[in-house]
Amino acid sequence: MAEPKPFSPVKLICGIIASGENIFNKAEECLISLYGPADLKSPYFKFNFTDYYEKQMGKDLKRRFLSFKNPIFPENISEIKLRTNELEEDFRKGQKISRRVVNLDPGYVTSAALIMATAKDFAHRIPLHHGIYAHLELLFSKKEARTLSWTYPDFKTEGYQKFFIEVRRIYISQLSNYGSL
């Protein structure tokens, strides 16, 4: 029988979808105040693979990812997702409008995978806690990212994959420099 061991720390990331630079800046400030400094920021990517958010958030959406320097434990991702959902609501109320203005998608990188947190159930998603699920988005091997049949189309793009491969490289470097973060 295998003995349970504590989980290794993982590298927190968060995707931000919005249409205005001001919203991006405020969202980044809020996330950094909660989770510590970002050690890597992606470029802004056009978010045009789906119109899923257009009714709620408008057109000309962009997505950006932050990678956080401070590690987390994977079992905390559901609480982080619940907190980012609260932040989304705070942004909506702060704008004094009825529509959503930002989407925050936390997840984490390990040496083997990118896991995103979601409140949407589906056959391949693993229930975690309080209605939050783990969604396996990418697998890593050597210096490559591999997609899965359910990987979202934007995560299949070269730009996203380059960013997450770099996040993984930083994470592995942190592990080797600090033993077990």
Residue pairs with C-beta under 8 A, 6 or more apart in sequence:
7 73
7 74
7 75
8 110
8 175
8 180
8 181
9 71
9 72
9 73
9 180
9 181
10 71
10 72
10 73
10 74
10 108
10 109
10 110
10 115
10 171
11 67
11 68
11 71
11 108
11 109
11 110
11 167
11 168
11 170
11 171
11 174
12 35
12 67
12 68
12 70
12 71
12 72
12 80
12 106
12 107
12 108
13 65
13 66
13 67
13 68
13 106
13 107
13 108
13 109
13 114
13 164
13 167
14 31
14 35
14 65
14 66
14 68
14 84
14 104
14 105
14 106
14 107
15 63
15 64
15 65
15 103
15 104
15 105
15 106
15 107
15 116
16 24
16 27
16 28
16 31
16 63
16 64
16 65
16 66
16 102
16 103
16 104
16 105
17 47
17 53
17 57
17 61
17 62
17 63
17 102
17 103
17 105
18 24
18 27
18 57
18 61
18 62
18 101
18 102
18 103
19 57
19 58
19 59
19 60
19 61
19 62
19 101
23 91
23 101
23 102
24 44
24 62
24 64
26 91
27 87
27 91
27 102
27 104
28 38
28 41
28 66
30 87
31 38
31 66
31 68
31 84
31 87
31 104
32 38
32 66
32 68
34 83
35 68
35 70
35 72
35 80
36 68
36 69
36 70
37 68
37 69
37 70
38 66
38 67
38 68
38 69
39 67
39 68
39 69
39 170
40 66
40 67
40 163
40 166
40 167
40 170
41 64
41 65
41 66
41 67
42 64
42 65
42 66
42 159
42 160
42 163
43 64
43 159
44 62
44 63
44 64
45 62
45 63
45 64
45 154
45 157
45 159
45 160
46 61
46 62
46 63
47 53
47 61
47 62
47 63
47 154
48 61
49 152
49 153
49 154
50 153
53 61
53 100
53 103
54 61
56 99
56 100
57 99
57 100
57 101
57 102
57 103
58 99
63 154
65 160
65 163
65 164
65 167
67 109
67 167
67 170
71 174
71 181
72 80
72 108
74 108
74 110
74 115
75 128
77 106
77 107
77 108
77 115
77 117
77 128
77 132
77 134
78 117
78 128
78 129
78 130
78 132
79 129
79 130
80 106
80 117
81 106
81 117
81 118
81 119
81 132
82 130
82 132
84 104
84 105
84 106
85 104
85 119
87 102
87 104
88 100
88 102
88 103
88 104
91 101
91 102
92 98
92 99
92 100
92 101
95 101
105 116
105 117
105 118
106 116
106 117
107 114
107 115
107 116
107 117
107 135
107 137
108 114
108 115
109 115
109 164
109 167
109 168
109 171
110 171
111 140
111 168
111 171
111 172
111 175
112 139
112 140
113 136
113 137
113 138
113 139
113 140
114 136
114 137
114 138
114 140
114 145
114 155
114 164
115 134
115 135
115 136
115 137
116 134
116 135
116 137
117 128
117 132
117 133
117 134
117 135
118 125
118 132
118 133
118 135
119 131
119 132
119 133
120 133
121 127
121 133
122 133
122 135
122 150
124 135
124 136
124 148
124 150
125 133
125 134
125 135
126 133
126 134
127 133
128 134
135 150
136 148
137 148
137 151
137 152
137 155
138 145
138 146
138 147
138 148
138 151
138 155
138 161
138 164
139 145
139 146
139 148
140 146
140 164
140 165
140 168
143 165
144 165
145 161
145 164
145 165
147 155
147 156
154 160
155 161
174 181
175 181
